Amino acid sequence: MDKVDYRKGNYRAVADRLRPAAELLADWCAPQPGHLVVDVAAGSGNVAQLCASRSARVVAVDRVREQLLLGRQDDDAIYWVVGDALDLPLADDVADAALSTFGVIFANPPDQAVRELTRVCRSRGVVGVTAWPDAGFQHAARQAFQEVGAFASGGHDHLAAWGTPERLAQRLGPVADEVEVCTGTLHATFPTLGDWWRSRATTPPVMTARECLDDAGFAELARRLQEAARQFGTETEDGFVLEEGGGLSRGARSGSLTRPARWGCSRSVRLRLGTGQA
Ligand SMILES: C[S@@+](CC[C@H](N)C(=O)[O-])C[C@H]1O[C@@H](n2cnc3c(N)ncnc32)[C@H](O)[C@@H]1O
């Protein structure tokens, strides 16, 4: 197995966890009513649904049909298209924004994926991407998956390609007149570390690993992931809190950019902006 199989596990829980980042990206890139927005590697369409709720016209593209079907049950006002981020099924210069939350970062080679994001955008279009940081829990988890031989990610290391503010800026730099980068943190709260693991164990990466490892290999992966969560998480009065940082980048081909107006907040997950620069 060389890639995560997104048909496995409970993707809705993942989408809930990622939604605050999608809210921030949608706020930051600010699609207007009537704008055409492409949600690239859309999964169940976190970004697509937020933009549609602002009366933008939306095309949600993902290579996994089952992912798109999860979103379609919630919203019929979006065009859901099976397609590859490396070869988007759209003409040149049609979109006002091409956005991706933790999606296009998995497409390899990354430079081609970025070219596709910009190819489909009009000359005043905006490209926005969120990426996981090459640090903290994400870094430790990547090591764990690699070292137990869970799957090879098709030879692509998204943390190495996108995982710092500088790398995010460098990715969009060649295609945008202006690039801005912010960092943020997703906070997930569970009653206990054991509850965190029971939830994490249902996610597509862990479910994919379960299929390709023997019992001893999977037990080692589970041990390593929980160890990483213990290292980077915190026991609080509210329960076990795991912070997973991330970066957001926004590039515009021309036109002025403003700072993000607000950021998302929900009961158990919070996205907080730190500082970052292009
Ligand atoms: C972690 S999920 C994020 C999905 C969504 N953006 C969200 O916020 O929930 C990653 C998604 O990227 C998709 N994906 C990965 N590589 C892709 C590619 N080359 N082309 C299209 N979709 C891709 C996967 O199928 C999966 O749905």
The ligand as an SDF file (V2000), in Angstrom:
LIG
                    3D

 27 29  0  0  0  0  0  0  0  0999 V2000
   -6.8780   14.9280    4.7390 C   0  0  0  0  0  0  0  0  0  0  0  0
   -7.9880   14.8690    3.4130 S   0  0  0  0  0  0  0  0  0  0  0  0
   -8.5250   16.5810    3.3540 C   0  0  0  0  0  0  0  0  0  0  0  0
   -9.8320   16.7190    2.6300 C   0  0  0  0  0  0  0  0  0  0  0  0
  -10.5280   18.0770    2.7270 C   0  0  0  0  0  0  0  0  0  0  0  0
   -9.7830   19.1100    2.0600 N   0  0  0  0  0  0  0  0  0  0  0  0
  -10.9060   18.4650    4.1290 C   0  0  0  0  0  0  0  0  0  0  0  0
  -10.6060   19.5730    4.5890 O   0  0  0  0  0  0  0  0  0  0  0  0
  -11.5650   17.6620    4.8040 O   0  0  0  0  0  0  0  0  0  0  0  0
   -6.9900   14.7140    1.9920 C   0  0  0  0  0  0  0  0  0  0  0  0
   -7.7780   14.5680    0.7130 C   0  0  0  0  0  0  0  0  0  0  0  0
   -6.8930   14.7440   -0.3950 O   0  0  0  0  0  0  0  0  0  0  0  0
   -7.3180   13.8870   -1.4360 C   0  0  0  0  0  0  0  0  0  0  0  0
   -6.2050   13.7610   -2.3820 N   0  0  0  0  0  0  0  0  0  0  0  0
   -4.9500   13.3740   -2.0990 C   0  0  0  0  0  0  0  0  0  0  0  0
   -4.1990   13.4310   -3.2130 N   0  0  0  0  0  0  0  0  0  0  0  0
   -5.0000   13.8860   -4.2140 C   0  0  0  0  0  0  0  0  0  0  0  0
   -4.7920   14.1780   -5.5960 C   0  0  0  0  0  0  0  0  0  0  0  0
   -3.5920   14.0030   -6.1820 N   0  0  0  0  0  0  0  0  0  0  0  0
   -5.8310   14.6270   -6.3150 N   0  0  0  0  0  0  0  0  0  0  0  0
   -7.0660   14.8150   -5.7400 C   0  0  0  0  0  0  0  0  0  0  0  0
   -7.3100   14.5390   -4.4490 N   0  0  0  0  0  0  0  0  0  0  0  0
   -6.2890   14.0990   -3.6800 C   0  0  0  0  0  0  0  0  0  0  0  0
   -7.7210   12.6160   -0.7070 C   0  0  0  0  0  0  0  0  0  0  0  0
   -8.5400   11.7870   -1.4960 O   0  0  0  0  0  0  0  0  0  0  0  0
   -8.4220   13.1980    0.5220 C   0  0  0  0  0  0  0  0  0  0  0  0
   -9.8000   13.3620    0.3040 O   0  0  0  0  0  0  0  0  0  0  0  0
  1  2  1  0
  2  3  1  0
  2 10  1  0
  3  4  1  0
  4  5  1  0
  5  6  1  0
  5  7  1  0
  7  8  2  0
  7  9  1  0
 10 11  1  0
 11 12  1  0
 11 26  1  0
 12 13  1  0
 13 14  1  0
 13 24  1  0
 14 15  1  0
 14 23  1  0
 15 16  2  0
 16 17  1  0
 17 18  1  0
 17 23  2  0
 18 19  1  0
 18 20  2  0
 20 21  1  0
 21 22  2  0
 22 23  1  0
 24 25  1  0
 24 26  1  0
 26 27  1  0
M  CHG  2   2   1   9  -1
M  END
$$$$
